[in-house]
Amino acid sequence: MTGGRPARLGRAAGLAAFVVVALASLACRADSGPGAAPLVPLRLAVLGINAGPQQLGIDHGVYARHGIDLQVLHFIGGGPGATVAAASGQVDMGEYGTPILIGIASGLHIKVVGSPAVKANPFELVGRTGIGSVRDLKGKTATSGVLGGGDGHQAILKILRDNGLGTDDVQLVGSGGADAELVLRSGRVDAVITNELTRRKVVDEGRGSLLARAQDYFGHYQHNYVYATDQFIAAHPETVRNYFLATRESLEYARANLDELVDFAASQVMVKKPLIRAYYESQIIQCDLIPTLGGSDSFVSFPDAGRF
C-alpha cells in the first residue's frame, strides 16, 4: 500500500486480509420508488477477514435497507495506513485497534462511536518449524509488520516482555505490510505476528506453530473500536446509527448462514474451507452484538445505537 490507499486483493496478501473493495451492488433502496431517498455512501476501513459478515449484508441488501451504500476498504498495511486514509478524507468510518486512539490523541478529527462485535486483540505470534516457544526466540529475528505505532509491534513487545525478553534479545524487523506467511516461508525470520487465519494455514501445512496469542497477554483490554470522522458525524448522524443496526443484522445473518460465509471467504483467500470454518467459529464465540458506547470529547454516545 502506498500513500495510505487501500490495496486490492493479491495472491500474496490474501491470507492477511481481504484486500478487496466491496462495492454495494444496489444503487438505491430495496423499496425504491418515486420519491425514495438516495443511499448515503459510507466508506468503511477494516483490516481483516472479519468484514465477511458486512459483505454478506451488502450482497443481501441489508445496508441498502438501512439507507447505506456501504463500501468496505481493506488495508493490508495495517491500522496506521488506514488512519492516514481517514486523515486524508478517503474513509468515513473504520473498525480496528490502537491506531484509532493514537490518531485521536494526535488531534485527528475522528471520534469513537462504538465497539465492533469482536473487541479482543487479534494478533498471534507464529514461529517457524523448530521454534517451540516464545523463549526460543532469544538471539533470533521476528517481524511485527510496521515498527513503531503498529498494533502488531505493540503486541509482540508485550509478548516478549512477559516472557522475559526484549529488543536486546530478539531482533525485530519491519515487513512493510508484506504477507506474513510469505515472510515466514522466506526463511529470513524465525517468527511473525499475524492473524488467526494465517496461523491456522501455517500450522496445517506443517510450516510453523502458534507461540502466543496477544489476547492471552492483554486480558480484558479492549483492542478494537469503531470510529467515524467528525465531518461524517455532522453530516450523517442517523447513518452512523443505522450502520450499527445494519451490521448487527448482517452478523446475525452470518451466524445463521455459516456455510455461505465460509463459501464467500473461500472465494477470496487461498485457504481450505475447514480452516476458514474453524476461524469463523472461533470468532463467533467472541461476538458481542451489544456494543459499548462512550461519552466524552473523543467518544460520541449514540443511545439508540446501544441496542443497534
Backbone hydrogen bonds in HBPLUS format (Angstrom, degrees):
<---DONOR---> <-ACCEPTOR-->    atom                        ^
c    i                          cat <-CA-CA->   ^        H-A-AA   ^      H-
h    n   atom  resd res      DA  || num        DHA   H-A  angle D-A-AA Bond
n    s   type  num  typ     dist DA aas  dist angle  dist       angle   num
A0005-ARG N   A0002-THR O   3.17 MM   3  5.88 171.6  2.18 123.0 125.4     1
A0014-GLY N   A0010-GLY O   3.03 MM   4  5.80 125.5  2.34 150.1 160.2     2
A0016-ALA N   A0013-ALA O   3.23 MM   3  5.75 132.6  2.47 112.3 123.2     3
A0022-ALA N   A0072-VAL O   3.12 MM  50  5.05 154.5  2.19 141.2 144.2     4
A0072-VAL N   A0022-ALA O   3.34 MM  50  5.05 156.5  2.40 124.7 127.5     5
A0032-SER N   A0029-ARG O   2.97 MM   3  4.79 140.0  2.14 117.1 112.4     6
A0036-ALA N   A0033-GLY O   3.01 MM   3  5.44 165.5  2.03 140.4 138.3     7
A0040-VAL N   A0067-GLY O   2.90 MM  27  6.18 169.8  1.91 144.1 144.2     8
A0069-ASP N   A0040-VAL O   2.97 MM  29  5.61 173.1  1.98 126.2 127.9     9
A0042-LEU N   A0069-ASP O   3.05 MM  27  5.98 160.0  2.09 139.9 136.8    10
A0071-GLN N   A0042-LEU O   2.87 MM  29  6.06 158.5  1.92 166.8 163.2    11
A0092-ASP N   A0043-ARG O   2.86 MM  49  5.21 164.6  1.88 140.5 145.9    12
A0093-MET N   A0043-ARG O   3.15 MM  50  6.39 163.2  2.18 155.1 155.2    13
A0044-LEU N   A0071-GLN O   2.83 MM  27  6.08 164.5  1.85 159.8 165.2    14
A0073-LEU N   A0044-LEU O   2.74 MM  29  5.83 178.6  1.74 168.0 167.6    15
A0045-ALA N   A0093-MET O   2.86 MM  48  6.28 159.4  1.91 137.8 142.9    16
A0095-GLU N   A0045-ALA O   2.87 MM  50  6.29 155.0  1.93 171.3 178.3    17
A0046-VAL N   A0073-LEU O   2.93 MM  27  6.16 160.5  1.97 162.6 163.4    18
A0075-PHE N   A0046-VAL O   3.02 MM  29  6.41 159.9  2.06 161.6 165.3    19
A0052-GLY N   A0049-ILE O   3.07 MM   3  6.00 153.2  2.14 131.5 132.2    20
A0054-GLN N   A0051-ALA O   3.07 MM   3  5.18 117.4  2.48  99.4 114.7    21
A0055-GLN N   A0051-ALA O   3.05 MM   4  6.42 151.4  2.14 151.6 160.0    22
A0055-GLN N   A0052-GLY O   3.04 MM   3  5.09 116.9  2.45  96.6 112.2    23
A0056-LEU N   A0052-GLY O   3.05 MM   4  6.43 154.1  2.12 153.2 160.1    24
A0057-GLY N   A0053-PRO O   2.94 MM   4  6.21 152.2  2.01 144.5 152.7    25
A0058-ILE N   A0054-GLN O   2.85 MM   4  6.22 145.7  1.97 146.3 155.6    26
A0059-ASP N   A0055-GLN O   2.89 MM   4  6.18 167.7  1.91 152.6 155.4    27
A0060-HIS N   A0056-LEU O   2.92 MM   4  6.09 146.8  2.03 148.1 156.4    28
A0062-VAL N   A0057-GLY O   2.77 MM   5  4.88 139.9  1.92 155.5 157.0    29
A0061-GLY N   A0058-ILE O   3.10 MM   3  5.22 164.7  2.12 109.1 112.7    30
A0065-ARG N   A0061-GLY O   2.96 MM   4  6.12 150.1  2.05 144.2 151.3    31
A0066-HIS N   A0063-TYR O   3.01 MM   3  5.07 134.7  2.22  96.6 109.8    32
A0068-ILE N   A0063-TYR O   2.82 MM   5  5.06 163.7  1.85 142.1 139.6    33
A0067-GLY N   A0064-ALA O   2.94 MM   3  4.94 158.2  1.98 109.8 111.1    34
A0082-ALA N   A0078-GLY O   3.32 MM   4  6.63 157.5  2.38 146.2 152.8    35
A0083-THR N   A0079-GLY O   2.83 MM   4  6.01 152.8  1.91 157.2 164.5    36
A0084-VAL N   A0080-PRO O   3.01 MM   4  6.28 149.0  2.10 144.5 152.8    37
A0085-ALA N   A0081-GLY O   3.06 MM   4  6.36 147.6  2.17 140.7 149.4    38
A0086-ALA N   A0082-ALA O   3.09 MM   4  6.49 142.5  2.24 138.6 148.3    39
A0087-ALA N   A0083-THR O   2.98 MM   4  6.31 154.1  2.05 146.3 153.2    40
A0088-SER N   A0084-VAL O   2.97 MM   4  6.24 139.9  2.14 143.9 154.7    41
A0090-GLN N   A0085-ALA O   2.81 MM   5  5.05 158.5  1.85 160.9 155.7    42
A0089-GLY N   A0086-ALA O   3.22 MM   3  5.20 164.4  2.24 103.6 107.5    43
A0229-THR N   A0092-ASP O   2.98 MM 137  5.65 154.2  2.04 159.8 159.9    44
A0094-GLY N   A0227-TYR O   3.06 MM 133  5.41 147.1  2.17 138.6 141.2    45
A0227-TYR N   A0094-GLY O   2.95 MM 133  5.41 157.7  2.00 149.6 157.0    46
A0096-TYR N   A0225-TYR O   3.28 MM 129  5.74 135.3  2.49 149.5 158.9    47
A0225-TYR N   A0096-TYR O   2.79 MM 129  5.74 154.3  1.85 162.1 164.5    48
A0100-ILE N   A0097-GLY O   2.95 MM   3  5.99 160.3  1.99 137.9 142.1    49
A0101-LEU N   A0098-THR O   2.89 MM   3  5.37 116.7  2.30 114.8 129.1    50
A0102-ILE N   A0098-THR O   3.04 MM   4  6.33 159.6  2.08 155.4 161.9    51
A0103-GLY N   A0099-PRO O   2.87 MM   4  5.88 152.7  1.94 137.5 144.8    52
A0104-ILE N   A0100-ILE O   3.01 MM   4  6.34 156.5  2.07 148.5 154.4    53
A0105-ALA N   A0101-LEU O   2.94 MM   4  6.15 164.4  1.97 149.2 153.5    54
A0106-SER N   A0102-ILE O   2.95 MM   4  6.10 131.9  2.19 138.4 151.3    55
A0106-SER N   A0103-GLY O   3.16 MM   3  5.01 129.4  2.43  90.8 104.5    56
A0108-LEU N   A0103-GLY O   2.84 MM   5  5.19 159.2  1.88 157.3 150.1    57
A0107-GLY N   A0104-ILE O   3.03 MM   3  5.22 161.9  2.06 108.2 113.2    58
A0110-ILE N   A0108-LEU O   2.88 MM   2  5.73 136.1  2.08 106.2  93.0    59
A0230-ASP N   A0109-HIS O   2.95 MM 121  5.54 169.4  1.96 133.5 133.9    60
A0111-LYS N   A0228-ALA O   2.90 MM 117  5.63 158.3  1.95 157.3 163.1    61
A0228-ALA N   A0111-LYS O   2.93 MM 117  5.63 151.2  2.01 154.4 161.7    62
A0112-VAL N   A0298-SER O   2.99 MM 186  6.34 153.4  2.06 167.0 159.2    63
A0300-VAL N   A0112-VAL O   2.95 MM 188  6.26 146.5  2.07 154.7 165.3    64
A0113-VAL N   A0226-VAL O   2.81 MM 113  5.85 156.2  1.87 147.5 155.6    65
A0226-VAL N   A0114-GLY O   2.85 MM 112  5.16 149.6  1.95 152.2 142.6    66
A0288-ASP N   A0117-ALA O   2.80 MM 171  4.63 145.9  1.91 118.2 129.4    67
A0223-HIS N   A0119-LYS O   2.83 MM 104  5.66 152.7  1.91 159.1 165.9    68
A0224-ASN N   A0119-LYS O   3.15 MM 105  4.82 159.0  2.20 128.0 132.5    69
A0214-ALA N   A0123-PHE O   2.89 MM  91  5.44 167.4  1.91 154.2 156.8    70
A0124-GLU N   A0194-THR O   2.88 MM  70  5.40 152.9  1.95 142.8 147.9    71
A0194-THR N   A0124-GLU O   2.85 MM  70  5.40 163.7  1.88 154.9 159.7    72
A0125-LEU N   A0212-ALA O   2.76 MM  87  5.12 166.7  1.77 155.9 160.7    73
A0211-LEU N   A0125-LEU O   2.79 MM  86  5.43 164.7  1.81 161.8 163.1    74
A0212-ALA N   A0125-LEU O   3.32 MM  87  5.12 152.0  2.40 135.5 136.8    75
A0126-VAL N   A0192-VAL O   2.88 MM  66  5.43 171.4  1.89 163.1 164.1    76
A0192-VAL N   A0126-VAL O   2.87 MM  66  5.43 153.4  1.94 150.7 158.3    77
A0127-GLY N   A0209-SER O   2.93 MM  82  5.48 154.2  2.00 164.5 164.7    78
A0209-SER N   A0127-GLY O   2.93 MM  82  5.48 149.1  2.03 145.8 155.6    79
A0128-ARG N   A0190-ASP O   2.92 MM  62  5.47 161.1  1.95 145.5 145.4    80
A0131-ILE N   A0128-ARG O   3.05 MM   3  5.76 162.5  2.08 143.5 144.8    81
A0136-ASP N   A0133-SER O   3.08 MM   3  5.30 141.2  2.23 101.3 112.4    82
A0137-LEU N   A0134-VAL O   2.99 MM   3  5.64 164.4  2.01 119.4 124.2    83
A0138-LYS N   A0135-ARG O   3.30 MM   3  5.95 170.9  2.31 118.4 119.6    84
A0140-LYS N   A0137-LEU O   2.84 MM   3  5.08 149.1  1.94 142.4 137.8    85
A0139-GLY N   A0169-ASP O   2.68 MM  30  5.53 167.8  1.70 155.9 160.4    86
A0171-GLN N   A0140-LYS O   2.94 MM  31  6.25 155.9  2.00 161.9 162.0    87
A0190-ASP N   A0141-THR O   2.73 MM  49  5.46 163.7  1.76 146.8 152.6    88
A0142-ALA N   A0171-GLN O   2.89 MM  29  6.25 161.0  1.93 160.7 164.4    89
A0173-VAL N   A0142-ALA O   2.95 MM  31  6.36 153.4  2.02 151.3 159.9    90
A0143-THR N   A0191-ALA O   3.07 MM  48  6.56 151.4  2.15 145.6 152.2    91
A0193-ILE N   A0143-THR O   3.15 MM  50  6.52 139.0  2.33 154.2 166.2    92
A0144-SER N   A0173-VAL O   3.36 MM  29  6.73 144.4  2.49 150.5 160.0    93
A0175-SER N   A0145-GLY O   2.77 MM  30  4.60 136.3  1.95 118.0 132.3    94
A0176-GLY N   A0145-GLY O   3.29 MM  31  5.63 144.0  2.43 138.9 129.5    95
A0154-GLN N   A0150-GLY O   3.21 MM   4  6.57 158.7  2.25 152.9 157.5    96
A0155-ALA N   A0151-ASP O   3.02 MM   4  6.29 154.1  2.09 149.9 157.8    97
A0156-ILE N   A0152-GLY O   2.99 MM   4  6.21 164.5  2.02 152.2 154.8    98
A0157-LEU N   A0153-HIS O   3.08 MM   4  6.23 156.5  2.14 146.7 153.3    99
A0158-LYS N   A0154-GLN O   3.18 MM   4  6.39 159.6  2.23 145.8 150.0   100
A0159-ILE N   A0155-ALA O   3.00 MM   4  6.25 163.5  2.03 152.3 157.3   101
A0160-LEU N   A0156-ILE O   2.89 MM   4  5.99 165.5  1.91 149.6 153.6   102
A0161-ARG N   A0157-LEU O   2.91 MM   4  6.03 165.4  1.93 146.9 151.7   103
A0162-ASP N   A0158-LYS O   2.90 MM   4  6.03 163.9  1.93 152.9 156.5   104
A0163-ASN N   A0160-LEU O   2.96 MM   3  5.13 146.3  2.07 103.4 114.2   105
A0165-LEU N   A0160-LEU O   2.80 MM   5  4.83 162.3  1.83 141.3 137.6   106
A0164-GLY N   A0161-ARG O   3.02 MM   3  5.10 155.6  2.08 113.2 112.7   107
A0169-ASP N   A0166-GLY O   2.94 MM   3  5.31 145.1  2.07 106.8 117.3   108
A0170-VAL N   A0166-GLY O   3.02 MM   4  6.29 151.4  2.10 153.3 162.2   109
A0178-ALA N   A0175-SER O   3.17 MM   3  5.46 159.8  2.21 109.3 115.5   110
A0183-VAL N   A0179-ASP O   3.04 MM   4  6.33 153.5  2.11 150.8 159.1   111
A0184-LEU N   A0180-ALA O   2.95 MM   4  6.19 159.4  2.00 150.5 155.3   112
A0185-ARG N   A0181-GLU O   2.91 MM   4  6.14 158.7  1.95 148.8 155.2   113
A0186-SER N   A0182-LEU O   3.00 MM   4  6.11 137.6  2.19 139.8 149.9   114
A0187-GLY N   A0184-LEU O   3.23 MM   3  5.80 157.5  2.29 112.9 118.7   115
A0199-ARG N   A0195-ASN O   3.07 MM   4  6.32 161.0  2.11 151.8 157.8   116
A0200-ARG N   A0196-GLU O   2.91 MM   4  6.16 157.7  1.96 151.5 157.0   117
A0201-LYS N   A0197-LEU O   3.12 MM   4  6.43 154.7  2.19 147.2 153.4   118
A0202-VAL N   A0198-THR O   2.92 MM   4  6.17 166.5  1.94 158.5 161.8   119
A0203-VAL N   A0199-ARG O   2.94 MM   4  6.06 170.2  1.95 157.5 159.9   120
A0204-ASP N   A0200-ARG O   2.95 MM   4  5.96 158.3  2.00 142.0 148.8   121
A0205-GLU N   A0201-LYS O   3.04 MM   4  6.20 147.0  2.15 146.9 154.5   122
A0207-ARG N   A0202-VAL O   2.98 MM   5  5.28 159.7  2.03 163.9 158.4   123
A0206-GLY N   A0203-VAL O   2.99 MM   3  5.04 158.2  2.04 105.6 112.3   124
A0216-ASP N   A0213-ARG O   3.04 MM   3  5.57 145.9  2.16 113.6 123.0   125
A0217-TYR N   A0214-ALA O   2.84 MM   3  5.28 149.1  1.93 112.6 122.6   126
A0218-PHE N   A0214-ALA O   2.95 MM   4  6.22 148.5  2.06 154.0 164.1   127
A0219-GLY N   A0215-GLN O   3.15 MM   4  5.74 131.4  2.40 130.0 137.4   128
A0221-TYR N   A0218-PHE O   3.26 MM   3  5.61 160.5  2.30 126.2 130.5   129
A0233-ILE N   A0229-THR O   2.97 MM   4  6.25 164.0  1.99 160.0 164.5   130
A0234-ALA N   A0230-ASP O   3.01 MM   4  6.17 163.4  2.03 149.9 154.0   131
A0235-ALA N   A0231-GLN O   3.08 MM   4  6.22 152.4  2.16 142.2 149.6   132
A0236-HIS N   A0232-PHE O   2.75 MM   4  5.66 155.6  1.80 151.7 158.0   133
A0239-THR N   A0236-HIS O   3.08 MM   3  5.21 126.1  2.38 100.8 114.9   134
A0240-VAL N   A0236-HIS O   3.27 MM   4  6.69 146.1  2.39 150.8 159.5   135
A0241-ARG N   A0237-PRO O   3.33 MM   4  6.73 160.6  2.37 146.1 150.0   136
A0242-ASN N   A0238-GLU O   2.80 MM   4  6.03 160.5  1.84 147.9 154.3   137
A0243-TYR N   A0239-THR O   2.80 MM   4  5.93 136.8  1.98 139.8 150.3   138
A0244-PHE N   A0241-ARG O   3.13 MM   3  5.52 122.5  2.48 104.6 116.8   139
A0245-LEU N   A0241-ARG O   3.22 MM   4  6.61 156.2  2.28 146.4 153.4   140
A0246-ALA N   A0242-ASN O   2.87 MM   4  6.05 168.3  1.89 153.0 155.5   141
A0247-THR N   A0243-TYR O   2.84 MM   4  5.96 151.5  1.92 145.0 153.8   142
A0248-ARG N   A0244-PHE O   2.95 MM   4  6.06 159.9  2.00 146.9 151.4   143
A0249-GLU N   A0245-LEU O   3.15 MM   4  6.40 164.0  2.18 146.3 150.8   144
A0250-SER N   A0246-ALA O   2.88 MM   4  6.09 151.3  1.96 143.5 151.9   145
A0251-LEU N   A0247-THR O   2.87 MM   4  6.07 156.1  1.92 150.1 155.9   146
A0252-GLU N   A0248-ARG O   2.92 MM   4  6.16 160.5  1.96 154.3 159.5   147
A0253-TYR N   A0249-GLU O   2.98 MM   4  6.19 150.2  2.07 141.9 150.2   148
A0254-ALA N   A0250-SER O   2.91 MM   4  6.16 157.4  1.96 146.2 152.4   149
A0255-ARG N   A0251-LEU O   2.92 MM   4  6.16 158.4  1.96 150.3 155.7   150
A0256-ALA N   A0252-GLU O   3.15 MM   4  6.32 153.6  2.22 141.2 147.6   151
A0257-ASN N   A0253-TYR O   2.91 MM   4  6.02 120.8  2.27 141.0 157.3   152
A0257-ASN N   A0254-ALA O   3.18 MM   3  4.97 141.1  2.34  93.4 104.6   153
A0260-GLU N   A0257-ASN O   3.12 MM   3  5.56 122.0  2.47 107.1 119.9   154
A0261-LEU N   A0257-ASN O   3.20 MM   4  6.58 155.0  2.27 148.5 155.9   155
A0262-VAL N   A0258-LEU O   2.86 MM   4  6.11 161.7  1.89 157.5 161.9   156
A0263-ASP N   A0259-ASP O   2.90 MM   4  6.10 159.7  1.94 148.1 153.9   157
A0264-PHE N   A0260-GLU O   2.97 MM   4  6.18 156.2  2.03 145.5 151.6   158
A0265-ALA N   A0261-LEU O   3.01 MM   4  6.28 165.7  2.03 150.7 154.3   159
A0266-ALA N   A0262-VAL O   2.86 MM   4  6.04 160.1  1.90 152.9 158.7   160
A0267-SER N   A0263-ASP O   3.14 MM   4  6.33 132.6  2.37 137.9 149.0   161
A0267-SER N   A0264-PHE O   3.08 MM   3  5.23 134.8  2.29  98.9 111.5   162
A0268-GLN N   A0265-ALA O   2.93 MM   3  5.21 153.9  2.00 108.3 116.9   163
A0269-VAL N   A0265-ALA O   3.06 MM   4  6.31 146.6  2.18 159.0 168.5   164
A0275-LEU N   A0272-LYS O   3.06 MM   3  5.46 126.7  2.35 108.0 121.1   165
A0276-ILE N   A0272-LYS O   3.11 MM   4  6.49 155.7  2.17 151.6 159.1   166
A0277-ARG N   A0273-LYS O   2.82 MM   4  6.03 163.9  1.84 159.9 164.0   167
A0278-ALA N   A0274-PRO O   3.00 MM   4  6.15 160.5  2.04 140.2 145.4   168
A0279-TYR N   A0275-LEU O   2.96 MM   4  6.15 152.5  2.03 142.6 150.4   169
A0280-TYR N   A0276-ILE O   2.93 MM   4  6.24 168.4  1.94 157.2 158.7   170
A0281-GLU N   A0277-ARG O   2.82 MM   4  6.02 159.2  1.87 154.9 161.4   171
A0282-SER N   A0278-ALA O   3.07 MM   4  6.23 152.1  2.15 142.1 148.6   172
A0283-GLN N   A0279-TYR O   3.01 MM   4  6.33 147.0  2.13 145.7 155.7   173
A0284-ILE N   A0280-TYR O   2.80 MM   4  5.99 156.4  1.85 153.6 159.5   174
A0285-ILE N   A0281-GLU O   3.28 MM   4  6.45 149.4  2.38 139.4 145.8   175
A0286-GLN N   A0283-GLN O   2.97 MM   3  5.21 126.0  2.27 100.5 114.4   176
A0287-CYS N   A0284-ILE O   3.12 MM   3  5.01 145.7  2.24  97.1 107.4   177
A0296-SER N   A0299-PHE O   2.75 MM   3  4.79 133.4  1.97 122.2 137.4   178
A0299-PHE N   A0296-SER O   3.13 MM   3  4.79 144.5  2.26  93.5 104.2   179
A0305-ALA N   A0302-PHE O   2.86 MM   3  5.28 129.8  2.12 111.8 125.9   180
A0306-GLY N   A0303-PRO O   3.05 MM   3  5.17 147.3  2.16 100.6 110.8   181
A0308-PHE N   A0305-ALA O   2.74 MM   3  4.24 162.5  1.77 103.9 107.8   182
